[in-house]
């Protein structure tokens, strides 16, 4: 599995899987050639970034391999559900191994 990341002046953004890379690259080119302009970048979880791109902006688009994560065990899924619902134990209720 692959993911696309965008690095702008050393700030890394993980891009949505369905992004049109060719259109995004063209937006960067146009902004840099015109002396500078804002480019809208879609981010994860329905976030958006407006990035000021100038001829001096350092932009790196990278394809990275992503390891497939194994499915959660029943115990892990239950613990995650407890965290999401607020039903998890506090650290004082847990047994500690020394």
C-alpha atoms as an extended CHARMM CRD file, in Angstrom:
* protein
*
        98  EXT
         1         1  UNK       CA              0.0000000000        0.0000000000        0.0000000000  PROA      1               0.0000000000
         2         2  UNK       CA              1.2310000000        3.5330000000       -0.7710000000  PROA      2               0.0000000000
         3         3  UNK       CA              0.4560000000        6.9880000000        0.5840000000  PROA      3               0.0000000000
         4         4  UNK       CA              1.3260000000       10.3630000000       -0.8280000000  PROA      4               0.0000000000
         5         5  UNK       CA              2.9080000000       12.9900000000        1.3570000000  PROA      5               0.0000000000
         6         6  UNK       CA              3.5590000000       16.6220000000        0.6060000000  PROA      6               0.0000000000
         7         7  UNK       CA              6.4120000000       18.4520000000        2.2650000000  PROA      7               0.0000000000
         8         8  UNK       CA              6.3780000000       22.2340000000        2.0860000000  PROA      8               0.0000000000
         9         9  UNK       CA              9.3890000000       23.9500000000        3.6430000000  PROA      9               0.0000000000
        10        10  UNK       CA              9.8720000000       20.8590000000        5.8540000000  PROA      10              0.0000000000
        11        11  UNK       CA              6.2180000000       20.7310000000        7.0010000000  PROA      11              0.0000000000
        12        12  UNK       CA              4.7750000000       17.3060000000        6.1260000000  PROA      12              0.0000000000
        13        13  UNK       CA              1.1410000000       16.7520000000        5.1190000000  PROA      13              0.0000000000
        14        14  UNK       CA             -0.3450000000       13.3260000000        4.3920000000  PROA      14              0.0000000000
        15        15  UNK       CA             -2.5630000000       13.7360000000        1.3460000000  PROA      15              0.0000000000
        16        16  UNK       CA             -5.8660000000       11.9720000000        0.7000000000  PROA      16              0.0000000000
        17        17  UNK       CA             -5.5400000000        8.9070000000       -1.5150000000  PROA      17              0.0000000000
        18        18  UNK       CA             -7.7780000000       10.3150000000       -4.2470000000  PROA      18              0.0000000000
        19        19  UNK       CA             -5.8570000000       13.5640000000       -4.8030000000  PROA      19              0.0000000000
        20        20  UNK       CA             -5.1260000000       14.5720000000       -8.3910000000  PROA      20              0.0000000000
        21        21  UNK       CA             -1.3440000000       14.9070000000       -8.2250000000  PROA      21              0.0000000000
        22        22  UNK       CA             -1.0130000000       16.3030000000      -11.7350000000  PROA      22              0.0000000000
        23        23  UNK       CA             -3.4560000000       19.1310000000      -10.9700000000  PROA      23              0.0000000000
        24        24  UNK       CA             -1.7540000000       19.8380000000       -7.6440000000  PROA      24              0.0000000000
        25        25  UNK       CA              1.6810000000       20.0360000000       -9.2980000000  PROA      25              0.0000000000
        26        26  UNK       CA              0.3140000000       22.3810000000      -11.9430000000  PROA      26              0.0000000000
        27        27  UNK       CA             -1.1390000000       24.6210000000       -9.2070000000  PROA      27              0.0000000000
        28        28  UNK       CA              2.3090000000       24.8110000000       -7.6060000000  PROA      28              0.0000000000
        29        29  UNK       CA              3.9530000000       25.6150000000      -10.9510000000  PROA      29              0.0000000000
        30        30  UNK       CA              1.4710000000       28.3900000000      -11.7490000000  PROA      30              0.0000000000
        31        31  UNK       CA              1.8080000000       29.9250000000       -8.2810000000  PROA      31              0.0000000000
        32        32  UNK       CA              5.6240000000       29.8820000000       -8.3980000000  PROA      32              0.0000000000
        33        33  UNK       CA              5.7970000000       31.2490000000      -11.9530000000  PROA      33              0.0000000000
        34        34  UNK       CA              3.4250000000       34.1060000000      -11.1250000000  PROA      34              0.0000000000
        35        35  UNK       CA              5.6420000000       35.2240000000       -8.2460000000  PROA      35              0.0000000000
        36        36  UNK       CA              3.4950000000       33.7000000000       -5.5140000000  PROA      36              0.0000000000
        37        37  UNK       CA             -0.0690000000       32.6920000000       -4.7900000000  PROA      37              0.0000000000
        38        38  UNK       CA             -2.1040000000       30.5990000000       -2.3740000000  PROA      38              0.0000000000
        39        39  UNK       CA             -2.7200000000       26.9710000000       -3.3140000000  PROA      39              0.0000000000
        40        40  UNK       CA             -5.5030000000       24.9820000000       -1.6390000000  PROA      40              0.0000000000
        41        41  UNK       CA             -4.3120000000       21.5820000000       -0.4060000000  PROA      41              0.0000000000
        42        42  UNK       CA             -6.7400000000       18.9560000000        0.8920000000  PROA      42              0.0000000000
        43        43  UNK       CA             -5.4760000000       17.2830000000        4.0540000000  PROA      43              0.0000000000
        44        44  UNK       CA             -6.5410000000       14.3230000000        6.1400000000  PROA      44              0.0000000000
        45        45  UNK       CA             -9.8860000000       14.1330000000        7.9490000000  PROA      45              0.0000000000
        46        46  UNK       CA            -11.5990000000       16.7530000000        5.7700000000  PROA      46              0.0000000000
        47        47  UNK       CA             -9.0770000000       19.4710000000        6.5790000000  PROA      47              0.0000000000
        48        48  UNK       CA             -7.7980000000       21.9800000000        4.0510000000  PROA      48              0.0000000000
        49        49  UNK       CA             -4.6250000000       24.0260000000        3.9280000000  PROA      49              0.0000000000
        50        50  UNK       CA             -4.0920000000       27.2520000000        2.0080000000  PROA      50              0.0000000000
        51        51  UNK       CA             -0.3740000000       27.3750000000        1.3100000000  PROA      51              0.0000000000
        52        52  UNK       CA              1.4290000000       30.4400000000        0.0080000000  PROA      52              0.0000000000
        53        53  UNK       CA              3.6700000000       29.1340000000       -2.7730000000  PROA      53              0.0000000000
        54        54  UNK       CA              6.4370000000       31.4070000000       -4.0850000000  PROA      54              0.0000000000
        55        55  UNK       CA              9.4860000000       30.7410000000       -6.2470000000  PROA      55              0.0000000000
        56        56  UNK       CA             11.4320000000       30.1590000000       -2.9930000000  PROA      56              0.0000000000
        57        57  UNK       CA              9.0090000000       27.5640000000       -1.5900000000  PROA      57              0.0000000000
        58        58  UNK       CA             10.5380000000       24.1120000000       -1.2240000000  PROA      58              0.0000000000
        59        59  UNK       CA              7.9460000000       21.4920000000       -2.2560000000  PROA      59              0.0000000000
        60        60  UNK       CA              8.5060000000       17.7250000000       -2.1810000000  PROA      60              0.0000000000
        61        61  UNK       CA              5.8370000000       15.2060000000       -3.1880000000  PROA      61              0.0000000000
        62        62  UNK       CA              6.6740000000       11.7060000000       -2.0490000000  PROA      62              0.0000000000
        63        63  UNK       CA              5.1070000000        8.2670000000       -2.4400000000  PROA      63              0.0000000000
        64        64  UNK       CA              5.7450000000        6.2160000000        0.6970000000  PROA      64              0.0000000000
        65        65  UNK       CA              5.0560000000        2.5550000000        1.3710000000  PROA      65              0.0000000000
        66        66  UNK       CA              2.6550000000        1.9190000000        4.2380000000  PROA      66              0.0000000000
        67        67  UNK       CA              2.5620000000       -1.3620000000        6.0820000000  PROA      67              0.0000000000
        68        68  UNK       CA             -0.8180000000       -3.0050000000        6.2940000000  PROA      68              0.0000000000
        69        69  UNK       CA             -1.8270000000       -3.2050000000        9.9160000000  PROA      69              0.0000000000
        70        70  UNK       CA             -3.1830000000       -6.5170000000       11.1310000000  PROA      70              0.0000000000
        71        71  UNK       CA             -6.7530000000       -6.5360000000       12.4090000000  PROA      71              0.0000000000
        72        72  UNK       CA             -7.2310000000       -5.8540000000       16.1240000000  PROA      72              0.0000000000
        73        73  UNK       CA             -7.6760000000       -8.7650000000       18.4800000000  PROA      73              0.0000000000
        74        74  UNK       CA            -10.9630000000       -8.9140000000       20.3960000000  PROA      74              0.0000000000
        75        75  UNK       CA             -9.1620000000       -7.6470000000       23.4980000000  PROA      75              0.0000000000
        76        76  UNK       CA             -7.6220000000       -4.7090000000       21.6110000000  PROA      76              0.0000000000
        77        77  UNK       CA            -10.9400000000       -3.8410000000       19.9640000000  PROA      77              0.0000000000
        78        78  UNK       CA            -12.6760000000       -3.8910000000       23.3430000000  PROA      78              0.0000000000
        79        79  UNK       CA            -10.0050000000       -1.6440000000       24.8990000000  PROA      79              0.0000000000
        80        80  UNK       CA            -10.2890000000        0.7860000000       21.9950000000  PROA      80              0.0000000000
        81        81  UNK       CA            -14.0770000000        0.8670000000       22.3310000000  PROA      81              0.0000000000
        82        82  UNK       CA            -13.6930000000        1.5770000000       26.0560000000  PROA      82              0.0000000000
        83        83  UNK       CA            -11.3580000000        4.4820000000       25.3000000000  PROA      83              0.0000000000
        84        84  UNK       CA            -13.7600000000        5.9380000000       22.7540000000  PROA      84              0.0000000000
        85        85  UNK       CA            -16.7450000000        5.7020000000       25.1220000000  PROA      85              0.0000000000
        86        86  UNK       CA            -14.8570000000        6.8650000000       28.2070000000  PROA      86              0.0000000000
        87        87  UNK       CA            -15.3530000000        3.5090000000       29.9540000000  PROA      87              0.0000000000
        88        88  UNK       CA            -11.6420000000        2.7020000000       30.2020000000  PROA      88              0.0000000000
        89        89  UNK       CA             -9.8860000000        2.2540000000       33.5000000000  PROA      89              0.0000000000
        90        90  UNK       CA             -7.7030000000        4.9680000000       34.8870000000  PROA      90              0.0000000000
        91        91  UNK       CA             -4.0510000000        4.1720000000       35.4550000000  PROA      91              0.0000000000
        92        92  UNK       CA             -4.7110000000        3.7920000000       39.2040000000  PROA      92              0.0000000000
        93        93  UNK       CA             -7.1850000000        0.9520000000       38.5090000000  PROA      93              0.0000000000
        94        94  UNK       CA             -4.7570000000       -1.0370000000       36.3910000000  PROA      94              0.0000000000
        95        95  UNK       CA             -2.3980000000       -3.7180000000       37.5780000000  PROA      95              0.0000000000
        96        96  UNK       CA              1.2380000000       -2.8480000000       37.0470000000  PROA      96              0.0000000000
        97        97  UNK       CA              3.9270000000       -5.3920000000       36.2020000000  PROA      97              0.0000000000
        98        98  UNK       CA              7.3010000000       -4.6890000000       37.7670000000  PROA      98              0.0000000000
